């Protein structure tokens, strides 16, 4: 009886192992991604197999990044990826995808135009740069300011945007490669796909744990992006703004005031801080109605994981760009005198 039990366990174990082997083989060699349309993916210099695999998985070109990495490892091609812009037709299997990205079969659209959008730019600035590069900035703004049903269905995070608000904040800043005949819809889609790829499951889970919305996080990140420039300062300043919210204090952000005024100034006058605008956080408490720019990942992560400090005030030295922090208003006034503000 004991021997029969051992044989049964061995048999079951073998079946599990064989089942696992078959599953991995199926996913790696026989299964294609679920995308029903051509996808264009940028592989950047320095991207490893898992990074590329995640881009392809997000675009539904393949079913999983680990299967691609496994295949490349089996073929001794883990370090053979060629940077470039690639087109992937629907229905490709991992061996075909691997051949394309290791063989450098870049898109014939390498007639593509690279356009860079810095962190903290508004949709208006992005539109101006598109126009300067031969694209229709006005068509771009028309879609951004009034997201259509196709985009809302494809990118579920857009459902959080209040009625009447634009996609400001969700157009991820980066360098993009656009075909010369790219439509405004194609261009907006690239921005949103990049944002979607950056918002990983772990990031979204953490936001949910904090009982915050992605819209509020992006709004806070856009403010932080406009206030300070270093990764560490962003975490501290995000914490300061949350400290202000916790004590029902106005955010008093120049980044939001610039958005309301349409200006770009280091310091605003007393009269300017009194303008009537929902984006004037000197006069109105709480977060503004929406993002005031399109933040980068560092600012977004700072909004999610702010530094815990007792600081309530900060200012930027106009000469060095360094940030001075203060716990009390008196300390803040002393800092202003110190830096001539």
Secondary structure, DSSP 8 states (H G I E B T S, - for coil): -HHHHHHHHHHHHHHHHHHHHHHHHIIIII-B-S--S-EEEEE-TT--HHHHHHHHHHTTSSS-HHHHHHHHHHTT-TT----EEEEE-TT-BHHHHHHHHHTT---TT-SEEEEE--TTB-HHHHHHHHHHTTS-HHHHHHHHHS--HHHHHH-GGGGGS-TT---TT-S--SEEEEETT--HHHHHHHHHHHHHHHS-HHHHHHHHHTT--HHHHHHHHHHHHHH--SHHHHHHHHHHHHHHHHTT-----HHHHHHHHT---SS--TTGGG---TT-TTTS-S--SS-SSB--HHHHHHHHS----S--EEEE-TTT--EEEESSHHHHHHHHHHTT-
